[in-house]
Amino acid sequence: MAYKMNGIPQLSEGDDKKPKTWESRVNAFLGNPKRAVDEVNSRYTTDEGGEFDEGRDRARHMTTAQYTTEGVRNKLDMIPFSNSTVNKLVSVGVSNILGAAHEAKAGYANFKKGMPITDVIAETAEDLTNNFAGSIIGAMDGPAKKKKSIVDSPKVKSILPDGRGFENSENYKSDKSFLYKKNTNKTNKNIPNGLYVLKNK
């Protein structure tokens, strides 16, 4: 979804055949780390036969950061006489810088659409934490199956934040036809009571 911000270049996804934005170009250059979104949704969306019913936002950020780190590693490893350990460290740093740029864009867009600044800050902090954890996994050696098991492990889920129920924030409409209001439905287990959710005008 493209966020339109006056004076700021769009960083979101462009056309798949010909990337037009910074973020989509970087995504294509690094081997499409955003494929993590579909992969995680297939594991975590229960109504589509997923294996898990919560933690999708955490897993999505972790896996995207993992793939970004691995993409940077692959590029650096192609340089003659490069050092694998140094490449891993640099890849973690680059992945977190790219993740911070994405979260800044997303946070700004959510704030402009009415999300309270406290929730913007909280969501951004949690997303950056999960991005960092994913970048560490991406720097590790080992098969993809092992890394996926780390992302999905109960121990990791108990340590890292779950995204505070904002996992659908990228689907929010930017035309202001939706506004935030506090959720007061105590029967909804997916959205904790008191958090802000979108409501149609």
N, C-alpha and C positions, 0 to 999 in steps of 0.2 A: 504494500500500500504506500503510495507516495504522499508524503506530508509536504504541503506547500507553505513555505516560510519566506516571507519577503526579505530579500537581501542575503539569504543563506542558501547555498547550493543544496539541492536535494541529495540525500544520502541513501535513499531507499532503493528497492529493487527496480530495475528497468526491464526492458523487453528481453526475454530469454535468449533470443537469437542475436541481438545486438545490444549489450548492456549500455545504458546511457547515463547512469549516475555513478558517483564515486564508489558507493558501497557495492553496487552490482558489478562494477568492474573489478573491484578487489575480490569479491566473491568468486567471479569467474576465474581470475588469476590464480586463486588459491585452491581451485578444484571443487568449488561449490560447497563450502562448509554449511551453508544454509539448508542443505539436504537433511540436516539433523531435525528440522521442524517436522517434516513428514514422517521420518523414522520414529521419532519420539511419540508423535500423535498415534501412530499405529500400535505402540506398546501401552500407551496410557489412556486412550479414550475408550472407556468401557463399552459405550454403545456401538462401537465399531469392532468389538472383540478384543480390545486391548487387555494386557495382563494386569494393569494397575489402575486404581481409581483416584489416586492423588499424587501430587509431586510432579506433575507434568511440566510446570514452569521451570522448576529447578533442573529437571533432566534436560529440558530444551536448551537452557542457557549453558549448562555444563557441556553437553554434547556439541553444540555449535562452537564453543570455545576450544574444545578438544580438537575438532576438525580444523579450526583456524590455525591452531598451534602446529598441528601435523602438516598442514599445507605450507606454512612458513618453513618448517623444518625441511620439507622436501625440496623447496627452492634453494635453501642455504646449503643443503647437502650436495647439490649439483655443482657448487663452486669448488674448483680444484684445490686440494690441500686444506680444505676447511676442517675445523675441529668439531666433532660431534657434540661434545659437552658444551662448548661455547654456543653452538647452533641451538641447542635445547634452551639455554638460558635466554638467548636473544629472541627465540620464538615465543617463549612465555611472555616476555616484555612486549613484543609487537602485538601479540594476541590480545593482551589486556589494554593496550592503547587503542586498538581498533574497537574492542568491546566498549571502552569508555566513550568513544566518539558516538557509537550507536546509541548507548544509553542516554547520552546528553541530548541527542536528537529526539529520542522517544520521550524523555522526560519533559523537554520543552514543548513538544506537541501535546502531551497530556495536560500540561499546565495551561496551555492556551485554550484547551477544550473544557477547562473547568475543574480539573482534578485539584484538590487542595494541596498546597505546597508541601505540607507535612507528609502526605501520602506519596507525592512525587519523590521526595527525598528518601522515604523508607523503601519504596519500591526500587529506586535506583541503587541504593546501598545493598539491598538483597541481591539484585541482579548482578552487580559487580562482584559480590562475594562468590556467587555461583559461577560466574565467568572465570574468576581466578582459580577456583577448584578444578574446573574443566581444563584450564590451560595446563595445570600441573599433570593431569591425567594424559593430556596430549603430548607432554614432554617425556612421559614414561615409555620405556620399551615394552613390547609385548603385543600379543594378538588383539584384534578388535573385539573379539568375544570377551576377553578378560577385562578390557576397559569398560565395556558395556555393563558387565556384572558389577563393576565398582560404582558406576553411576546409579545403578538400580539397587544397590545393597541397602538393607535396612539401617546399617550403621551410618552410612553417609547421609541417608534421609533423616536420621535423628540428630545429626550435627548441623547440617546446612539449612538455611531458610527456605521456605516453600513458595515464596513469591507473594504471600499475603492475599491470595485470591485474585491477583491482577493478571493472570495468565492470558486473558483474552484482550489485553490492552491494545494490541496491534490491529484489532478489528473495530476499534472505536471510530465512529464517523467524525470527520473533521469539518462537516458543514454545520455543526452546532445544533443539529436536530435532536441530539441527545445531550442530556445534562447529568451531572452526578447527584446522587442523593444517598443518604445513609441507609444501609440495609438494616431492616428491623425484623426480618423474617428469621426467627430463631430455629425454624424447622429446616432451613436450607443449610446443609452441612458443607456445601462447597464454598459458601461465602460467609465468613465469620460475621457475627452481629456487630454492627457499628462501623464496618468498613464501607467505603463509598463505592456504589455501583451505578451504572448508567440507567437512566430512566427516560423514556420517550416523552417529549413535551405534550 
